[in-house]
Amino acid sequence: MEKLSVSLEDYIEEIYSQVLRFGQAKVTAIAGALQVRKASVTGALNVLSEKKLVNYSPYSPITLTKEGENIAKKILEKHENLAEFFVEVLGANQKDAVEIACKMEHIVPDEIFKNMVKLKDYVKSELKSQIKNLY
């Protein structure tokens, strides 16, 4: 599969989020969450549908295909781990961490991402070990 644009990745991630919460996504809700016009959402849904990543037809509930769900899970995993890295390792506040993670999830290569997760896990385990040794 070819790499999706940042914009299409954002749509996939939002659709996944809505499907997890409500069982489906709706054009109006996607537009509101991403602060775009409904026409923009419809255009993106048509592209994602052509790529067989979403199940979409006008006025029907929107869901992800299995491939779309797999992509969404990877994007969300990057987002969550990056935000946690910024908070746990770099001491960023949660709001900034989430905002930065949202931008970086699209551009961080997998190898660098894996190394960031390893570093985050190492730092967290070291902190736990040091706290445990205090008591």
Secondary structure, 3 states (H helix, E strand, C coil): CCCCCHHHHHHHHHHHHHHHHHCCECHHHHHHHHCCCHHHHHHHHHHHHHCCCEECCCCCCEEECHHHHHHHHHHHHHHHHHHHHHHHCCCCCHHHHHHHHHHHCCCCCHHHHHHHHHHHHHHHHHHHHHHHHHC
